[in-house]
Amino acid sequence: MPKKRKVAIDAKNKQSNFLKNEFLEFFKSEVNCHTIGRVISYDKVHHRCDVQPLPLQSDGDKRAALTEVVVPASVWQMDTFFKKICTNKNVNLNGYKPMAISSVVWVGFCDREMDNWSGKDNYKLDTKRMHSIQDAVIEAVIEP
């Protein structure tokens, strides 16, 4: 009876190298978690702002601006509170500055799409979009 030939699958590790190197790097580049950016417009009534990401693209160009970024109550309520105190009590809070245009902020991206989110209630997902730059939220003000 003839011996079975051993067939080496991926003998030169082409598939393994592709998965470990190119595919993994591509996958990681498509998942958005956090970035640092500068506020370029701020709608204080609707608690939304536009943010210019500070990291440049690999070719040195600026990245596209993030639009309609959610400004959470932890940021805007604090700004409103301190503004009222300073105005009503004529108090100097040692240079406290609210978030404004040109502030540097830390931006996070929601795990799932936020298209139907309105604030407090559960909402229905319309897409399978995940970790997208379209679903950005200010998490902190780094430099007011």
Accessible surface in RSA format (square Angstrom, percent):
REM  Atomic radii and reference values for relative SASA: ProtOr
REM  Chains: A
REM  Algorithm: Lee & Richards
REM  Probe-radius: 1.40
REM  Slices: 20
REM RES _ NUM      All-atoms   Total-Side   Main-Chain    Non-polar    All polar
REM                ABS   REL    ABS   REL    ABS   REL    ABS   REL    ABS   REL
RES MET A   1   228.02 118.1 148.20  98.1  79.81 190.0 120.35 102.3 107.67 142.6
RES PRO A   2   123.72  90.2 100.78  91.9  22.94  83.4 111.89  92.4  11.84  73.6
RES LYS A   3   195.34  95.3 167.70 102.9  27.64  65.8 117.18 105.5  78.16  83.3
RES LYS A   4   194.87  95.1 168.14 103.2  26.73  63.6 117.69 105.9  77.19  82.2
RES ARG A   5   209.07  87.8 185.78  94.7  23.29  55.5  79.22 108.3 129.85  78.7
RES LYS A   6   201.97  98.5 171.64 105.3  30.33  72.2 120.29 108.3  81.69  87.0
RES VAL A   7   116.10  76.4  90.15  81.6  25.96  62.6  93.03  80.8  23.07  62.6
RES ALA A   8    72.57  66.7  43.31  66.8  29.27  66.6  52.21  73.5  20.37  54.0
RES ILE A   9   151.15  86.0 125.02  93.1  26.12  63.0 129.20  93.0  21.94  59.5
RES ASP A  10    36.69  25.7  12.68  12.6  24.01  56.8  19.61  46.2  17.08  17.0
RES ALA A  11    75.21  69.1  39.31  60.7  35.90  81.7  46.69  65.7  28.52  75.5
RES LYS A  12   164.15  80.1 141.77  87.0  22.38  53.3  91.92  82.7  72.22  76.9
RES ASN A  13    79.08  54.5  79.08  76.4   0.00   0.0   5.29  12.7  73.79  71.3
RES LYS A  14   150.39  73.4 140.60  86.3   9.79  23.3  89.69  80.7  60.70  64.7
RES GLN A  15   119.23  66.7 116.39  85.1   2.84   6.8  40.57  86.4  78.66  59.7
RES SER A  16    47.11  39.8  42.96  57.3   4.15   9.6  19.65  41.8  27.47  38.5
RES ASN A  17    63.02  43.5  63.02  60.9   0.00   0.0  14.58  35.1  48.43  46.8
RES PHE A  18   104.12  52.1 102.66  63.6   1.45   3.8 103.47  62.7   0.64   1.8
RES LEU A  19   103.31  57.5  97.29  69.6   6.01  15.1  97.70  68.6   5.60  15.1
RES LYS A  20   134.10  65.4 124.01  76.1  10.09  24.0  74.39  67.0  59.70  63.6
RES ASN A  21    78.03  53.8  74.35  71.9   3.68   8.9  21.16  50.9  56.87  55.0
RES GLU A  22   105.94  60.8  96.78  73.2   9.16  21.8  55.41 107.2  50.53  41.3
RES PHE A  23    95.43  47.7  93.59  58.0   1.84   4.8  95.43  57.9   0.00   0.0
RES LEU A  24    80.21  44.7  80.15  57.3   0.06   0.1  80.21  56.3   0.00   0.0
RES GLU A  25    98.06  56.3  94.38  71.4   3.68   8.8  45.32  87.7  52.73  43.1
RES PHE A  26   124.64  62.4 118.40  73.3   6.24  16.2 123.88  75.1   0.76   2.2
RES PHE A  27   110.96  55.5 110.21  68.3   0.75   2.0 110.96  67.3   0.00   0.0
RES LYS A  28   110.20  53.8  96.52  59.2  13.68  32.6  60.93  54.8  49.27  52.5
RES SER A  29    78.86  66.6  44.46  59.3  34.41  79.3  49.40 105.2  29.47  41.3
RES GLU A  30   104.21  59.8  88.11  66.7  16.10  38.3  24.93  48.2  79.28  64.7
RES VAL A  31    53.09  34.9  39.15  35.4  13.94  33.6  39.42  34.2  13.67  37.1
RES ASN A  32    40.89  28.2  37.40  36.1   3.49   8.4   3.66   8.8  37.23  36.0
RES CYS A  33    70.53  53.4  62.27  69.4   8.27  19.4  25.14  63.7  45.39  48.9
RES HIS A  34    91.78  50.2  65.02  45.2  26.76  68.5  44.35  45.7  47.43  55.2
RES THR A  35    25.65  18.2  18.72  19.0   6.94  16.5  19.92  26.7   5.74   8.7
RES ILE A  36    63.15  35.9  62.27  46.4   0.88   2.1  62.27  44.8   0.88   2.4
RES GLY A  37     0.00   0.0   0.00   N/A   0.00   0.0   0.00   0.0   0.00   0.0
RES ARG A  38    95.60  40.1  95.60  48.7   0.00   0.0  27.14  37.1  68.47  41.5
RES VAL A  39     0.91   0.6   0.00   0.0   0.91   2.2   0.00   0.0   0.91   2.5
RES ILE A  40    79.00  45.0  60.13  44.8  18.88  45.5  61.68  44.4  17.32  47.0
RES SER A  41    43.70  36.9  43.66  58.3   0.04   0.1  36.06  76.8   7.63  10.7
RES TYR A  42    34.61  16.2   7.53   4.3  27.08  70.5   4.58   3.4  30.03  37.0
RES ASP A  43    59.86  41.9  51.55  51.3   8.30  19.6  29.35  69.1  30.50  30.4
RES LYS A  44   123.41  60.2 111.37  68.3  12.04  28.7  71.19  64.1  52.22  55.6
RES VAL A  45   119.54  78.7  99.55  90.1  19.99  48.2 106.43  92.5  13.11  35.6
RES HIS A  46   121.16  66.2 110.07  76.5  11.08  28.4  84.03  86.6  37.13  43.2
RES HIS A  47    45.44  24.8  45.44  31.6   0.00   0.0  32.17  33.2  13.27  15.4
RES ARG A  48    63.91  26.8  63.67  32.5   0.24   0.6   8.50  11.6  55.41  33.6
RES CYS A  49     3.36   2.5   0.00   0.0   3.36   7.9   3.36   8.5   0.00   0.0
RES ASP A  50    36.59  25.6  36.59  36.4   0.00   0.0   0.49   1.1  36.10  36.0
RES VAL A  51     0.00   0.0   0.00   0.0   0.00   0.0   0.00   0.0   0.00   0.0
RES GLN A  52    29.30  16.4  29.30  21.4   0.00   0.0  12.52  26.6  16.78  12.7
RES PRO A  53     8.27   6.0   5.54   5.0   2.74   9.9   5.54   4.6   2.74  17.0
RES LEU A  54    68.63  38.2  51.94  37.2  16.69  42.0  53.69  37.7  14.94  40.2
RES PRO A  55    61.00  44.5  49.11  44.8  11.88  43.2  60.65  50.1   0.34   2.1
RES LEU A  56   100.46  55.9  81.80  58.5  18.66  46.9  81.80  57.4  18.66  50.2
RES GLN A  57    73.76  41.2  67.81  49.6   5.95  14.2   8.60  18.3  65.16  49.4
RES SER A  58   130.57 110.3  81.27 108.5  49.30 113.6  59.77 127.3  70.81  99.2
RES ASP A  59   105.82  74.1  68.36  68.0  37.46  88.6  48.24 113.5  57.58  57.4
RES GLY A  60    43.42  53.6   0.00   N/A  43.42  53.6  26.10  71.6  17.32  38.8
RES ASP A  61    83.37  58.4  79.44  79.1   3.94   9.3  16.71  39.3  66.67  66.5
RES LYS A  62   146.34  71.4 129.86  79.7  16.48  39.2  76.94  69.3  69.40  73.9
RES ARG A  63   103.84  43.6  98.54  50.2   5.31  12.6  23.30  31.8  80.54  48.8
RES ALA A  64    78.99  72.6  56.60  87.4  22.38  50.9  68.42  96.4  10.56  28.0
RES ALA A  65    39.77  36.6  19.80  30.6  19.97  45.4  19.80  27.9  19.97  52.9
RES LEU A  66     5.89   3.3   3.85   2.8   2.05   5.1   5.89   4.1   0.00   0.0
RES THR A  67    88.32  62.8  75.69  76.7  12.63  30.1  45.47  61.1  42.85  64.8
RES GLU A  68   118.44  68.0 107.41  81.3  11.04  26.3  48.82  94.4  69.62  56.8
RES VAL A  69     0.24   0.2   0.00   0.0   0.24   0.6   0.24   0.2   0.00   0.0
RES VAL A  70    15.48  10.2  15.48  14.0   0.00   0.0  15.48  13.4   0.00   0.0
RES VAL A  71     2.50   1.6   0.00   0.0   2.50   6.0   0.00   0.0   2.50   6.8
RES PRO A  72    32.53  23.7  26.76  24.4   5.77  21.0  32.53  26.9   0.00   0.0
RES ALA A  73    42.90  39.4  36.59  56.5   6.30  14.3  36.59  51.5   6.30  16.7
RES SER A  74    86.59  73.2  59.81  79.8  26.77  61.7  59.04 125.7  27.55  38.6
RES VAL A  75    15.29  10.1  11.50  10.4   3.79   9.1  15.00  13.0   0.29   0.8
RES TRP A  76    66.89  26.8  66.41  32.1   0.48   1.1  61.77  32.9   5.13   8.3
RES GLN A  77    98.41  55.0  94.37  69.0   4.04   9.6  23.43  49.9  74.99  56.9
RES MET A  78    94.34  48.9  90.44  59.9   3.90   9.3  86.93  73.9   7.41   9.8
RES ASP A  79    19.84  13.9  18.23  18.1   1.60   3.8  12.68  29.8   7.16   7.1
RES THR A  80    61.23  43.5  57.25  58.0   3.98   9.5  43.12  57.9  18.11  27.4
RES PHE A  81   111.36  55.7 107.40  66.5   3.96  10.3 111.00  67.3   0.36   1.0
RES PHE A  82    48.31  24.2  48.10  29.8   0.21   0.5  48.31  29.3   0.00   0.0
RES LYS A  83   146.92  71.7 139.50  85.6   7.41  17.7  91.91  82.7  55.01  58.6
RES LYS A  84   126.16  61.5 123.80  76.0   2.36   5.6  72.95  65.7  53.21  56.7
RES ILE A  85    48.49  27.6  46.22  34.4   2.27   5.5  48.49  34.9   0.00   0.0
RES CYS A  86    42.50  32.1  35.17  39.2   7.32  17.2  20.32  51.5  22.18  23.9
RES THR A  87   101.26  72.0  74.24  75.3  27.03  64.4  67.31  90.4  33.95  51.3
RES ASN A  88   113.20  78.1  78.59  75.9  34.61  83.3  21.50  51.7  91.70  88.6
RES LYS A  89   147.09  71.8 124.20  76.2  22.90  54.5  73.25  65.9  73.85  78.7
RES ASN A  90   141.18  97.4 118.75 114.8  22.43  54.0  28.08  67.6 113.11 109.3
RES VAL A  91    59.69  39.3  48.31  43.7  11.38  27.4  52.68  45.8   7.01  19.0
RES ASN A  92   125.95  86.9  99.38  96.0  26.56  64.0  39.19  94.3  86.76  83.9
RES LEU A  93    51.40  28.6  37.62  26.9  13.78  34.6  40.63  28.5  10.77  29.0
RES ASN A  94   146.45 101.0 114.09 110.3  32.36  77.9  34.79  83.7 111.66 107.9
RES GLY A  95    54.15  66.8   0.00   N/A  54.15  66.8  38.41 105.4  15.74  35.3
RES TYR A  96    82.45  38.5  52.96  30.1  29.49  76.7  56.33  42.3  26.12  32.2
RES LYS A  97   128.19  62.5 120.71  74.1   7.48  17.8  65.16  58.6  63.03  67.1
RES PRO A  98    57.24  41.7  54.77  49.9   2.47   9.0  54.91  45.3   2.33  14.5
RES MET A  99     2.78   1.4   0.00   0.0   2.78   6.6   0.00   0.0   2.78   3.7
RES ALA A 100    39.74  36.5  39.10  60.3   0.64   1.5  39.74  56.0   0.00   0.0
RES ILE A 101   106.45  60.6  93.09  69.3  13.36  32.2  93.09  67.0  13.36  36.3
RES SER A 102    64.76  54.7  58.25  77.7   6.52  15.0  31.13  66.3  33.63  47.1
RES SER A 103     0.67   0.6   0.54   0.7   0.13   0.3   0.00   0.0   0.67   0.9
RES VAL A 104    20.11  13.2  20.11  18.2   0.00   0.0  20.11  17.5   0.00   0.0
RES VAL A 105     0.00   0.0   0.00   0.0   0.00   0.0   0.00   0.0   0.00   0.0
RES TRP A 106    91.23  36.6  91.23  44.2   0.00   0.0  81.47  43.4   9.76  15.8
RES VAL A 107     0.00   0.0   0.00   0.0   0.00   0.0   0.00   0.0   0.00   0.0
RES GLY A 108     1.66   2.1   0.00   N/A   1.66   2.1   1.66   4.6   0.00   0.0
RES PHE A 109    19.63   9.8   4.64   2.9  14.98  39.0   5.67   3.4  13.96  39.9
RES CYS A 110    43.81  33.1  33.56  37.4  10.25  24.1  11.15  28.3  32.65  35.2
RES ASP A 111    86.26  60.4  82.76  82.4   3.50   8.3  20.62  48.5  65.64  65.5
RES ARG A 112    80.65  33.9  80.63  41.1   0.02   0.0  31.24  42.7  49.41  29.9
RES GLU A 113     0.00   0.0   0.00   0.0   0.00   0.0   0.00   0.0   0.00   0.0
RES MET A 114    29.75  15.4  21.03  13.9   8.72  20.8  21.01  17.9   8.74  11.6
RES ASP A 115    88.06  61.7  52.81  52.6  35.25  83.4  25.48  60.0  62.58  62.4
RES ASN A 116    63.77  44.0  44.12  42.6  19.65  47.3  18.85  45.4  44.92  43.4
RES TRP A 117    78.58  31.5  62.76  30.4  15.82  37.1  47.72  25.4  30.86  50.1
RES SER A 118    98.78  83.5  60.21  80.4  38.57  88.9  48.13 102.5  50.65  71.0
RES GLY A 119    35.43  43.7   0.00   N/A  35.43  43.7  18.56  50.9  16.88  37.8
RES LYS A 120   201.79  98.4 162.39  99.6  39.41  93.8 111.28 100.2  90.52  96.4
RES ASP A 121   104.00  72.8  94.82  94.4   9.18  21.7  26.27  61.8  77.72  77.5
RES ASN A 122   154.20 106.3 127.01 122.7  27.18  65.5  38.42  92.5 115.77 111.9
RES TYR A 123    70.47  32.9  39.78  22.6  30.69  79.9  38.65  29.0  31.83  39.2
RES LYS A 124   157.36  76.8 145.08  89.0  12.28  29.2  96.11  86.5  61.25  65.2
RES LEU A 125    68.68  38.2  49.91  35.7  18.77  47.2  49.91  35.1  18.77  50.5
RES ASP A 126    91.10  63.8  56.03  55.8  35.07  82.9  21.49  50.6  69.61  69.4
RES THR A 127    58.92  41.9  45.92  46.5  13.01  31.0  55.50  74.5   3.42   5.2
RES LYS A 128   184.96  90.2 170.50 104.6  14.46  34.4 114.53 103.1  70.43  75.0
RES ARG A 129    53.10  22.3  42.12  21.5  10.98  26.1  36.26  49.6  16.84  10.2
RES MET A 130   103.42  53.6  84.65  56.0  18.77  44.7  51.71  44.0  51.71  68.5
RES HIS A 131    45.82  25.0  45.41  31.6   0.40   1.0  26.70  27.5  19.12  22.2
RES SER A 132    15.31  12.9  11.94  15.9   3.37   7.8   8.68  18.5   6.62   9.3
RES ILE A 133    80.60  45.9  76.34  56.9   4.27  10.3  76.34  55.0   4.27  11.6
RES GLN A 134   125.15  70.0  95.31  69.7  29.83  71.0  35.30  75.1  89.85  68.1
RES ASP A 135     3.29   2.3   1.37   1.4   1.92   4.5   1.92   4.5   1.37   1.4
RES ALA A 136     5.01   4.6   1.15   1.8   3.86   8.8   1.15   1.6   3.86  10.2
RES VAL A 137    37.79  24.9  37.79  34.2   0.00   0.0  37.79  32.8   0.00   0.0
RES ILE A 138     0.71   0.4   0.00   0.0   0.71   1.7   0.00   0.0   0.71   1.9
RES GLU A 139    86.96  49.9  59.05  44.7  27.91  66.5  27.33  52.9  59.63  48.7
RES ALA A 140    43.24  39.8  38.84  59.9   4.40  10.0  43.24  60.9   0.00   0.0
RES VAL A 141    48.57  32.0  21.07  19.1  27.50  66.3  21.07  18.3  27.50  74.6
RES ILE A 142    81.36  46.3  58.27  43.4  23.08  55.6  63.24  45.5  18.11  49.2
RES GLU A 143   105.43  60.5 105.18  79.6   0.25   0.6  31.73  61.4  73.71  60.2
RES PRO A 144    70.51  51.4  40.57  37.0  29.94 108.8  47.78  39.5  22.72 141.2
END  Absolute sums over single chains surface
CHAIN  1 A    11232.2       9329.7       1902.5       6464.3       4768.0
END  Absolute sums over all chains
TOTAL         11232.2       9329.7       1902.5       6464.3       4768.0
